[in-house]
Amino acid sequence: MKSIVLSSIAIAMLVFSGCADKKPAVDEKAKQEVAAQEVEAVKTETVSAEDATVGESGMSSSDSNEMNMASLERKLSTVYFDFDKFVIRADMQVKVTNSATVANAAASAYTVKLEGNCDEWGSDEYNFALGLKRASTVKKALMAEGVNETRITMVSYGESNPICSDKTQDCWSQNRRVDFKLLP
């Protein structure tokens, strides 16, 4: 019995060692050419005209655009909703109107992204649908204020993007919202 096992192992070792791959011969000249091409690729870097433009402040134009976009985003107010509702509250209507004014004037070159959010109550599917309904309600209000529909995009995060994670009514009310983001 031992001899059968030992002979089987010996045969298996011979078979598998015969299947080993041999490394192909590498042409030394080709190896040097590839290395030279890689070095050359690292040396040359393409810079677009937008990135190369630097103003008097020392910032590139893309940096100043990002700063401008961030300052405009701060002027867009978050809209809060009541529990299990997607109707804009009376006290939030002023925020929607002010955000529409900013979107039509200073932020007219940007796309407005509406991010619908919910508290943790309800299933994931329900909260994603509710977040989308909230974003859609704000979109309709912005369009009524003159913001072009093609400049508005919507996304629902459901309960997956909370601002506050405490288990209190005040905290949950902060998570029932639509946030504004600007996209280039």
Backbone as a chain_set.jsonl record, in Angstrom:
{"seq": "MKSIVLSSIAIAMLVFSGCADKKPAVDEKAKQEVAAQEVEAVKTETVSAEDATVGESGMSSSDSNEMNMASLERKLSTVYFDFDKFVIRADMQVKVTNSATVANAAASAYTVKLEGNCDEWGSDEYNFALGLKRASTVKKALMAEGVNETRITMVSYGESNPICSDKTQDCWSQNRRVDFKLLP", "coords": {"N": [[0.819, -1.185, 0.0], [1.927, 1.247, 0.854], [3.884, 1.544, -1.059], [2.434, 1.974, -3.38], [1.242, 4.471, -2.875], [3.545, 6.071, -2.572], [4.719, 5.75, -5.103], [2.708, 6.899, -6.661], [2.811, 9.539, -5.809], [5.389, 10.204, -6.653], [5.123, 9.966, -9.441], [3.201, 11.969, -9.885], [4.68, 14.222, -9.148], [6.646, 14.233, -11.148], [5.046, 14.644, -13.418], [3.893, 17.181, -12.909], [6.173, 18.784, -12.652], [7.152, 18.673, -15.182], [5.366, 20.263, -16.505], [5.996, 22.823, -15.951], [6.446, 26.232, -16.745], [8.794, 27.696, -18.898], [10.727, 30.591, -18.726], [10.527, 33.077, -21.213], [13.123, 34.157, -23.396], [14.455, 37.368, -23.029], [14.862, 40.104, -25.03], [17.509, 42.216, -24.744], [17.851, 44.735, -25.905], [15.239, 45.481, -26.649], [14.13, 45.649, -24.148], [15.457, 47.889, -23.09], [14.494, 49.873, -24.808], [11.749, 49.948, -24.181], [11.903, 50.819, -21.523], [12.988, 53.36, -21.934], [10.878, 54.586, -23.312], [8.923, 54.605, -21.311], [10.089, 56.355, -19.462], [10.121, 58.69, -20.993], [7.374, 59.082, -21.3], [6.665, 59.747, -18.72], [7.998, 62.148, -18.431], [6.721, 63.925, -20.226], [3.89, 65.856, -19.907], [0.585, 66.665, -20.341], [-1.054, 69.724, -20.179], [-4.064, 71.291, -19.821], [-5.495, 74.272, -21.281], [-7.252, 75.538, -19.561], [-6.433, 74.658, -17.02], [-3.904, 75.713, -16.99], [-4.214, 78.433, -16.898], [-3.62, 81.078, -14.862], [-4.609, 83.357, -12.5], [-4.254, 86.764, -11.215], [-4.315, 86.348, -8.514], [-2.92, 84.066, -8.12], [-4.16, 81.676, -8.278], [-5.469, 78.96, -10.169], [-7.87, 79.076, -12.865], [-9.75, 77.052, -12.618], [-9.631, 76.494, -9.895], [-10.618, 78.9, -8.828], [-13.18, 78.841, -9.896], [-14.235, 76.648, -8.518], [-14.176, 77.658, -5.914], [-15.953, 79.791, -6.204], [-18.257, 78.363, -6.855], [-18.613, 76.949, -4.464], [-19.099, 79.054, -2.668], [-21.484, 80.017, -3.703], [-23.111, 77.787, -3.302], [-23.43, 77.856, -0.55], [-25.273, 79.855, -0.322], [-27.588, 78.702, -1.135], [-30.413, 77.417, 0.307], [-31.162, 74.768, 2.578], [-34.056, 72.755, 2.427], [-36.532, 71.85, 4.648], [-38.7, 69.18, 5.771], [-41.885, 67.965, 7.012], [-42.658, 65.103, 9.097], [-42.951, 62.175, 7.241], [-43.914, 63.509, 4.991], [-44.086, 65.256, 1.827], [-44.653, 67.749, 1.017], [-43.962, 71.158, 0.595], [-43.313, 73.093, 3.389], [-44.896, 76.044, 4.754], [-43.111, 77.813, 6.003], [-40.788, 77.178, 4.726], [-41.03, 77.963, 2.138], [-40.02, 80.488, 1.533], [-37.278, 80.004, 1.594], [-37.027, 78.36, -0.637], [-37.753, 80.145, -2.659], [-35.703, 82.088, -2.396], [-33.49, 80.472, -3.003], [-34.075, 79.85, -5.647], [-33.795, 82.362, -6.785], [-31.023, 82.783, -6.48], [-30.125, 80.636, -8.044], [-31.049, 81.405, -10.557], [-29.695, 83.782, -11.029], [-26.749, 84.396, -10.016], [-25.796, 81.751, -10.065], [-26.318, 80.78, -12.578], [-24.8, 79.496, -14.484], [-24.426, 76.954, -13.654], [-25.475, 73.553, -12.944], [-28.199, 72.574, -10.962], [-28.31, 70.396, -8.34], [-30.563, 68.409, -6.672], [-30.871, 66.922, -3.598], [-32.618, 64.514, -2.107], [-33.564, 63.586, 1.172], [-34.206, 61.489, 4.055], [-35.547, 60.622, 7.345], [-34.771, 57.941, 9.667], [-37.023, 56.355, 9.864], [-39.164, 53.944, 8.51], [-39.015, 51.723, 5.632], [-36.109, 50.981, 3.569], [-36.714, 51.166, 0.819], [-39.098, 52.648, 0.865], [-38.188, 55.058, 1.975], [-36.318, 55.898, 0.046], [-38.053, 56.404, -2.082], [-39.654, 58.413, -0.919], [-37.714, 60.413, -0.481], [-37.115, 61.039, -3.137], [-39.592, 62.04, -3.967], [-39.704, 64.335, -2.393], [-37.515, 65.791, -3.444], [-38.503, 66.115, -6.026], [-40.734, 67.733, -5.559], [-39.485, 70.101, -4.711], [-38.098, 70.654, -7.046], [-40.22, 71.225, -8.833], [-41.16, 73.55, -7.591], [-38.94, 75.24, -7.921], [-38.912, 75.404, -10.708], [-41.311, 76.747, -11.084], [-40.519, 79.171, -10.175], [-38.937, 80.012, -12.207], [-36.558, 78.667, -12.857], [-34.792, 76.82, -15.211], [-35.839, 73.651, -16.33], [-34.006, 71.841, -17.418], [-31.669, 72.37, -16.11], [-31.794, 71.213, -13.667], [-31.175, 68.503, -11.588], [-32.001, 65.423, -9.919], [-31.659, 63.421, -6.969], [-32.102, 60.72, -4.715], [-31.26, 59.988, -1.449], [-32.471, 58.625, 0.482], [-32.532, 57.272, 3.687], [-29.845, 57.148, 4.005], [-27.993, 59.214, 4.232], [-27.584, 60.797, 6.699], [-27.649, 63.842, 8.633], [-27.659, 64.091, 11.326], [-27.356, 61.7, 13.915], [-28.489, 61.047, 16.302], [-31.018, 59.704, 18.492], [-33.471, 61.305, 18.559], [-36.369, 63.477, 18.353], [-35.783, 66.045, 17.368], [-33.367, 65.612, 16.052], [-34.127, 63.732, 14.083], [-35.81, 65.38, 12.604], [-33.998, 67.066, 11.361], [-32.933, 65.457, 9.431], [-34.892, 65.099, 7.539], [-35.035, 66.343, 4.646], [-34.175, 68.442, 1.761], [-31.271, 68.929, 0.078], [-29.234, 71.355, -1.617], [-26.97, 71.23, -4.286], [-24.346, 72.369, -6.395], [-23.415, 71.739, -9.717], [-20.821, 71.663, -12.162]], "CA": [[0.0, 0.0, 0.0], [2.818, 2.397, 0.91], [4.6, 1.673, -2.329], [1.502, 2.556, -4.362], [1.118, 5.89, -2.545], [4.814, 6.724, -2.886], [4.898, 5.796, -6.558], [1.738, 7.878, -7.185], [3.346, 10.875, -5.517], [6.547, 10.404, -7.522], [4.615, 10.197, -10.804], [2.561, 13.287, -9.898], [5.737, 15.232, -9.126], [7.258, 14.263, -12.476], [4.097, 15.24, -14.367], [3.751, 18.615, -12.667], [7.429, 19.485, -12.92], [7.279, 18.738, -16.636], [4.448, 21.29, -17.001], [6.464, 24.14, -15.55], [6.743, 27.127, -17.859], [10.123, 28.284, -18.96], [10.632, 32.01, -19.026], [11.055, 33.369, -22.538], [14.317, 34.993, -23.436], [14.114, 38.768, -23.211], [15.836, 40.837, -25.817], [18.013, 43.308, -23.921], [17.631, 45.987, -26.631], [13.812, 45.792, -26.529], [13.907, 46.017, -22.752], [15.94, 49.253, -22.928], [13.591, 50.757, -25.545], [10.521, 50.088, -23.39], [12.236, 51.642, -20.366], [13.149, 54.733, -22.417], [9.536, 55.097, -23.616], [8.247, 54.872, -20.046], [10.68, 57.566, -18.907], [9.643, 59.803, -21.816], [5.958, 59.287, -20.984], [6.601, 60.418, -17.432], [8.499, 63.513, -18.599], [5.757, 64.768, -20.924], [2.599, 65.94, -19.245], [-0.275, 67.599, -21.042], [-1.799, 70.612, -19.311], [-5.073, 71.993, -20.614], [-5.418, 75.724, -21.165], [-8.006, 75.944, -18.374], [-5.606, 74.404, -15.849], [-2.7, 76.527, -17.056], [-4.555, 79.826, -16.686], [-3.461, 81.478, -13.474], [-4.955, 84.759, -12.352], [-3.37, 87.575, -10.394], [-4.309, 85.835, -7.144], [-2.065, 82.896, -8.06], [-4.984, 80.468, -8.363], [-5.907, 78.64, -11.521], [-9.273, 79.418, -13.067], [-10.6, 75.98, -12.102], [-9.702, 76.678, -8.444], [-11.515, 80.008, -8.523], [-14.538, 78.381, -10.195], [-14.669, 75.798, -7.406], [-14.441, 78.527, -4.768], [-17.173, 80.51, -6.523], [-19.346, 77.404, -6.749], [-18.805, 76.66, -3.038], [-19.73, 80.208, -2.018], [-22.877, 80.053, -4.155], [-23.828, 76.684, -2.637], [-23.785, 78.285, 0.806], [-26.443, 80.729, -0.426], [-28.754, 77.861, -1.405], [-30.876, 76.96, 1.617], [-31.754, 73.443, 2.729], [-35.501, 72.779, 2.647], [-36.902, 70.792, 5.588], [-40.049, 68.648, 5.602], [-42.507, 67.314, 8.157], [-42.578, 63.646, 9.124], [-43.707, 61.41, 6.248], [-44.544, 64.448, 4.052], [-43.242, 65.791, 0.771], [-45.19, 69.065, 0.672], [-43.105, 72.214, 1.145], [-43.954, 73.827, 4.477], [-45.023, 77.482, 4.508], [-41.895, 78.502, 6.441], [-39.691, 76.801, 3.825], [-41.272, 78.53, 0.809], [-39.095, 81.619, 1.363], [-35.971, 79.429, 1.266], [-37.085, 77.893, -2.028], [-37.749, 81.348, -3.502], [-34.346, 82.651, -2.356], [-32.602, 79.564, -3.734], [-34.378, 80.023, -7.071], [-33.19, 83.635, -7.185], [-29.581, 82.534, -6.614], [-29.935, 79.735, -9.186], [-31.312, 82.143, -11.799], [-28.777, 84.905, -11.212], [-25.315, 84.127, -9.876], [-25.459, 80.35, -10.349], [-26.979, 80.391, -13.835], [-23.893, 78.67, -15.293], [-24.301, 75.643, -13.015], [-26.629, 72.674, -12.805], [-28.612, 72.444, -9.568], [-28.596, 69.006, -7.954], [-31.41, 68.328, -5.493], [-30.619, 65.667, -2.894], [-33.69, 64.198, -1.171], [-33.139, 62.801, 2.329], [-35.264, 61.094, 4.987], [-35.091, 60.104, 8.631], [-34.59, 56.492, 9.658], [-38.293, 55.646, 9.983], [-39.639, 53.383, 7.246], [-38.088, 50.821, 4.94], [-35.185, 51.637, 2.642], [-37.426, 51.46, -0.429], [-40.042, 53.732, 1.127], [-37.444, 56.299, 2.182], [-35.774, 56.35, -1.239], [-39.172, 56.979, -2.839], [-40.034, 59.668, -0.266], [-36.663, 61.389, -0.78], [-37.287, 61.457, -4.529], [-40.79, 62.891, -4.011], [-39.325, 65.632, -1.82], [-36.691, 66.48, -4.439], [-39.386, 66.468, -7.142], [-41.543, 68.875, -5.126], [-38.617, 71.286, -4.75], [-37.833, 70.914, -8.466], [-41.403, 71.906, -9.378], [-41.194, 74.902, -7.032], [-37.889, 76.013, -8.594], [-39.369, 75.66, -12.077], [-42.344, 77.784, -10.982], [-39.795, 80.426, -9.942], [-38.222, 80.373, -13.42], [-35.343, 77.893, -13.106], [-34.99, 75.919, -16.343], [-35.901, 72.239, -15.933], [-32.805, 71.124, -17.87], [-30.576, 72.679, -15.183], [-32.079, 70.609, -12.365], [-31.117, 67.041, -11.475], [-32.473, 64.964, -8.615], [-31.2, 62.137, -6.453], [-32.612, 60.419, -3.383], [-30.374, 59.202, -0.6], [-33.274, 57.938, 1.49], [-32.034, 57.486, 5.046], [-28.419, 56.801, 4.012], [-27.132, 60.392, 4.318], [-28.089, 61.621, 7.804], [-26.835, 64.911, 9.22], [-27.645, 63.816, 12.753], [-27.643, 60.283, 14.147], [-29.091, 60.839, 17.62], [-32.367, 59.123, 18.453], [-34.391, 62.306, 19.102], [-37.256, 64.097, 17.37], [-35.066, 67.163, 16.748], [-32.377, 65.039, 15.137], [-34.83, 63.152, 12.94], [-36.345, 66.457, 11.762], [-32.888, 67.602, 10.562], [-32.648, 64.522, 8.34], [-35.979, 65.159, 6.55], [-34.624, 67.572, 3.959], [-33.618, 68.442, 0.406], [-30.066, 69.759, -0.005], [-28.872, 71.873, -2.929], [-25.563, 71.179, -4.685], [-24.117, 72.897, -7.74], [-22.536, 70.946, -10.573], [-20.326, 72.493, -13.276]], "C": [[0.872, 1.262, 0.0], [3.524, 2.604, -0.418], [3.706, 2.277, -3.412], [1.372, 4.06, -4.126], [2.39, 6.627, -2.923], [5.043, 6.812, -4.391], [3.917, 6.779, -7.198], [2.235, 9.297, -6.97], [4.52, 11.178, -6.432], [6.108, 10.695, -8.948], [3.978, 11.578, -10.911], [3.6, 14.395, -9.913], [6.41, 15.346, -10.483], [6.347, 14.947, -13.495], [4.03, 16.751, -14.174], [5.04, 19.386, -12.899], [7.677, 19.589, -14.418], [6.405, 19.82, -17.239], [4.9, 22.695, -16.656], [6.824, 24.959, -16.776], [8.176, 27.614, -17.763], [9.951, 29.743, -19.335], [11.225, 32.27, -20.396], [12.282, 34.272, -22.437], [13.897, 36.421, -23.755], [15.242, 39.443, -23.964], [16.247, 42.074, -25.019], [17.761, 44.667, -24.59], [16.17, 46.418, -26.511], [13.486, 46.258, -25.115], [14.332, 47.469, -22.51], [15.033, 50.249, -23.643], [12.302, 51.0, -24.766], [10.771, 50.981, -22.186], [12.377, 53.104, -20.773], [11.789, 55.359, -22.726], [8.778, 55.435, -22.339], [8.775, 56.143, -19.403], [10.183, 58.785, -19.673], [8.179, 60.114, -21.516], [5.794, 60.013, -19.658], [7.023, 61.874, -17.571], [7.471, 64.427, -19.243], [4.42, 64.697, -20.221], [1.786, 67.002, -19.968], [-1.057, 68.41, -20.026], [-2.784, 71.366, -20.18], [-4.954, 73.489, -20.367], [-6.144, 76.21, -19.919], [-7.174, 75.774, -17.113], [-4.392, 75.323, -15.82], [-2.985, 77.999, -16.785], [-4.477, 80.149, -15.204], [-3.714, 82.967, -13.396], [-3.954, 85.492, -11.482], [-3.286, 87.05, -8.968], [-3.406, 84.623, -6.999], [-2.835, 81.597, -8.125], [-5.341, 80.214, -9.816], [-7.388, 78.962, -11.638], [-10.189, 78.323, -12.555], [-10.716, 76.068, -10.582], [-10.671, 77.795, -8.086], [-12.959, 79.646, -8.848], [-15.082, 77.517, -9.067], [-14.982, 76.631, -6.173], [-15.728, 79.302, -4.98], [-18.38, 79.594, -6.36], [-19.641, 77.094, -5.278], [-19.482, 77.83, -2.326], [-21.188, 80.352, -2.452], [-23.704, 78.954, -3.497], [-24.252, 77.066, -1.233], [-25.007, 79.197, 0.8], [-27.726, 79.953, -0.716], [-29.172, 77.194, -0.102], [-31.468, 75.562, 1.57], [-33.235, 73.596, 3.044], [-35.854, 71.582, 3.523], [-38.375, 70.43, 5.429], [-40.554, 68.059, 6.912], [-42.398, 65.806, 8.007], [-43.509, 63.035, 8.083], [-44.432, 62.304, 5.23], [-43.538, 64.849, 2.979], [-43.789, 67.106, 0.233], [-44.308, 70.115, 1.341], [-43.886, 72.993, 2.195], [-43.967, 75.316, 4.148], [-43.748, 78.221, 4.902], [-40.69, 78.185, 5.555], [-39.848, 77.423, 2.431], [-40.33, 79.699, 0.517], [-37.706, 81.102, 0.983], [-35.93, 78.942, -0.178], [-37.021, 79.087, -2.976], [-36.36, 81.975, -3.547], [-33.36, 81.778, -3.128], [-32.83, 79.67, -5.237], [-33.763, 81.314, -7.594], [-31.687, 83.469, -7.393], [-29.315, 81.673, -7.844], [-30.137, 80.456, -10.51], [-30.287, 83.234, -12.062], [-27.324, 84.435, -11.183], [-24.925, 82.713, -10.286], [-26.046, 79.866, -11.666], [-26.098, 79.514, -14.727], [-23.789, 77.242, -14.771], [-25.606, 74.855, -13.086], [-26.925, 72.533, -11.317], [-28.978, 70.985, -9.308], [-29.391, 69.031, -6.658], [-31.244, 66.947, -4.869], [-31.693, 65.449, -1.839], [-33.205, 63.265, -0.078], [-34.32, 62.538, 3.254], [-34.662, 60.736, 6.34], [-35.082, 58.582, 8.568], [-35.881, 55.695, 9.741], [-38.773, 55.192, 8.618], [-38.584, 52.499, 6.613], [-37.178, 51.618, 4.009], [-35.907, 52.06, 1.37], [-38.37, 52.646, -0.251], [-39.302, 55.061, 1.243], [-36.784, 56.801, 0.901], [-36.87, 56.994, -2.079], [-39.589, 58.324, -2.249], [-38.992, 60.757, -0.528], [-36.768, 61.911, -2.203], [-38.519, 62.346, -4.687], [-40.481, 64.276, -3.455], [-38.481, 66.433, -2.807], [-37.545, 66.934, -5.615], [-40.261, 67.669, -6.795], [-40.726, 70.163, -5.174], [-38.296, 71.648, -6.197], [-38.998, 71.667, -9.094], [-41.497, 73.338, -8.866], [-40.132, 75.787, -7.677], [-38.296, 76.357, -10.02], [-40.453, 76.732, -12.084], [-41.719, 79.153, -10.754], [-38.904, 80.805, -11.129], [-36.925, 79.631, -13.684], [-35.647, 76.879, -14.202], [-34.891, 74.465, -15.888], [-34.635, 71.472, -16.309], [-31.605, 71.362, -16.958], [-30.751, 72.023, -13.828], [-31.969, 69.089, -12.466], [-31.534, 66.658, -10.06], [-31.839, 63.628, -8.263], [-31.828, 61.954, -5.074], [-31.595, 59.563, -2.649], [-31.157, 58.428, 0.458], [-32.77, 58.292, 2.874], [-30.52, 57.307, 5.141], [-27.473, 57.987, 4.161], [-27.587, 61.301, 5.47], [-27.104, 62.713, 8.213], [-26.622, 64.61, 10.699], [-28.026, 62.354, 12.975], [-28.173, 60.0, 15.548], [-30.506, 60.301, 17.455], [-33.358, 60.08, 19.118], [-35.237, 62.888, 17.981], [-36.54, 65.23, 16.625], [-34.057, 66.666, 15.715], [-33.061, 64.477, 13.893], [-35.364, 64.247, 12.018], [-35.251, 67.092, 10.901], [-32.58, 66.724, 9.354], [-33.736, 64.504, 7.27], [-35.802, 66.444, 5.739], [-34.313, 67.326, 2.49], [-32.455, 69.421, 0.426], [-29.842, 70.184, -1.451], [-27.37, 71.715, -3.13], [-25.473, 71.758, -6.091], [-23.125, 72.0, -8.468], [-22.074, 71.817, -11.731], [-21.021, 72.172, -14.581]], "O": [[0.612, 2.213, -0.737], [3.732, 3.741, -0.842], [4.188, 3.017, -4.269], [1.389, 4.838, -5.079], [2.327, 7.696, -3.53], [5.508, 7.836, -4.892], [4.262, 7.429, -8.185], [2.097, 10.153, -7.844], [4.636, 12.295, -6.937], [6.664, 11.581, -9.597], [4.18, 12.283, -11.899], [3.43, 15.397, -10.608], [6.713, 16.454, -10.926], [6.808, 15.728, -14.327], [4.101, 17.513, -15.138], [4.991, 20.545, -13.31], [8.352, 20.515, -14.868], [6.656, 20.261, -18.361], [4.244, 23.664, -17.036], [7.426, 24.453, -17.723], [8.688, 27.902, -16.681], [9.116, 30.081, -20.173], [12.294, 31.755, -20.721], [12.429, 35.046, -21.492], [13.08, 36.652, -24.646], [16.411, 39.363, -23.585], [15.396, 42.888, -24.661], [17.485, 45.647, -23.898], [15.892, 47.598, -26.293], [12.664, 47.153, -24.918], [13.642, 48.201, -21.801], [14.819, 51.354, -23.144], [11.819, 52.13, -24.699], [9.931, 51.82, -21.859], [11.937, 53.994, -20.046], [11.569, 56.535, -22.434], [8.067, 56.439, -22.286], [8.001, 56.928, -18.855], [9.857, 59.805, -19.067], [7.787, 61.281, -21.481], [4.871, 60.812, -19.499], [6.466, 62.745, -16.903], [7.352, 65.588, -18.852], [3.886, 63.616, -19.972], [2.262, 68.118, -20.178], [-1.658, 67.848, -19.11], [-2.398, 72.006, -21.158], [-4.381, 73.919, -19.366], [-5.716, 77.175, -19.286], [-7.195, 76.633, -16.232], [-3.905, 75.675, -14.746], [-2.059, 78.745, -16.467], [-5.188, 79.557, -14.392], [-3.111, 83.75, -14.13], [-2.942, 84.93, -11.064], [-2.29, 87.282, -8.283], [-3.142, 84.184, -5.879], [-2.242, 80.522, -8.037], [-5.496, 81.151, -10.598], [-8.08, 79.103, -10.631], [-11.295, 78.614, -12.1], [-11.769, 75.758, -10.026], [-11.459, 77.658, -7.15], [-13.875, 80.091, -8.156], [-16.25, 77.635, -8.698], [-15.945, 76.347, -5.46], [-16.516, 79.46, -4.048], [-19.4, 79.993, -5.798], [-20.806, 76.99, -4.894], [-20.345, 77.619, -1.474], [-22.033, 80.765, -1.658], [-24.871, 79.167, -3.171], [-25.314, 76.65, -0.769], [-25.704, 79.303, 1.81], [-28.825, 80.486, -0.561], [-28.38, 76.488, 0.522], [-32.189, 75.215, 0.634], [-33.625, 74.459, 3.83], [-35.523, 70.442, 3.194], [-39.191, 71.252, 5.012], [-39.776, 67.703, 7.797], [-42.086, 65.296, 6.931], [-44.702, 63.337, 8.047], [-45.451, 61.9, 4.67], [-42.325, 64.794, 3.179], [-43.438, 67.529, -0.868], [-43.95, 69.98, 2.51], [-44.981, 73.489, 1.929], [-43.151, 75.793, 3.36], [-43.341, 79.156, 4.213], [-39.671, 78.871, 5.638], [-38.909, 77.411, 1.636], [-39.894, 79.876, -0.62], [-37.032, 81.698, 0.143], [-34.917, 79.095, -0.862], [-36.314, 79.045, -3.982], [-35.887, 82.354, -4.618], [-32.491, 82.295, -3.831], [-31.88, 79.589, -6.015], [-33.267, 81.356, -8.72], [-31.139, 83.963, -8.378], [-28.385, 81.946, -8.604], [-29.458, 80.146, -11.489], [-30.039, 83.574, -13.219], [-26.749, 84.115, -12.223], [-23.828, 82.503, -10.804], [-26.249, 78.665, -11.85], [-26.606, 78.855, -15.634], [-23.129, 76.406, -15.389], [-26.687, 75.418, -13.264], [-26.008, 72.39, -10.508], [-29.844, 70.419, -9.974], [-28.949, 69.604, -5.663], [-31.45, 65.928, -5.529], [-31.692, 66.109, -0.8], [-32.524, 62.276, -0.349], [-35.309, 63.27, 3.238], [-33.451, 60.568, 6.477], [-35.359, 58.003, 7.518], [-35.841, 54.466, 9.691], [-38.785, 55.978, 7.67], [-37.416, 52.52, 7.001], [-37.446, 52.78, 3.703], [-35.733, 53.183, 0.898], [-38.436, 53.534, -1.101], [-39.732, 56.068, 0.681], [-36.697, 58.01, 0.691], [-36.639, 58.02, -2.719], [-39.849, 59.272, -2.99], [-39.355, 61.908, -0.772], [-36.536, 63.094, -2.45], [-38.493, 63.304, -5.46], [-40.949, 65.28, -3.992], [-38.71, 67.629, -2.985], [-37.333, 68.023, -6.147], [-40.501, 68.528, -7.644], [-41.217, 71.197, -5.626], [-38.229, 72.829, -6.536], [-38.787, 72.644, -9.811], [-41.87, 74.242, -9.614], [-40.39, 76.959, -7.953], [-38.054, 77.47, -10.488], [-40.502, 77.547, -13.005], [-42.313, 80.176, -11.095], [-38.193, 81.807, -11.069], [-36.242, 79.94, -14.661], [-36.645, 76.162, -14.13], [-33.974, 74.095, -15.154], [-34.235, 70.552, -15.596], [-30.622, 70.624, -17.031], [-29.944, 72.248, -12.926], [-32.595, 68.469, -13.325], [-31.435, 67.457, -9.129], [-31.526, 62.817, -9.134], [-32.055, 62.926, -4.354], [-31.13, 58.545, -3.162], [-30.579, 57.669, 1.235], [-32.599, 59.467, 3.202], [-29.968, 57.313, 6.241], [-26.259, 57.79, 4.213], [-27.939, 62.457, 5.235], [-25.888, 62.531, 8.147], [-25.545, 64.844, 11.247], [-28.915, 61.831, 12.302], [-28.293, 58.84, 15.941], [-31.111, 60.435, 16.391], [-34.004, 59.73, 20.106], [-34.873, 62.807, 16.808], [-36.671, 65.362, 15.408], [-33.922, 67.242, 14.635], [-32.614, 64.724, 12.773], [-35.377, 64.08, 10.798], [-35.543, 67.605, 9.821], [-32.026, 67.201, 8.363], [-33.523, 63.946, 6.193], [-36.342, 67.493, 6.09], [-34.201, 66.188, 2.034], [-32.626, 70.596, 0.749], [-30.209, 69.473, -2.386], [-26.587, 72.034, -2.236], [-26.412, 71.649, -6.879], [-22.125, 71.563, -7.898], [-22.849, 72.63, -12.236], [-20.719, 72.781, -15.608]]}, "num_chains": 1, "name": "protein.A"}
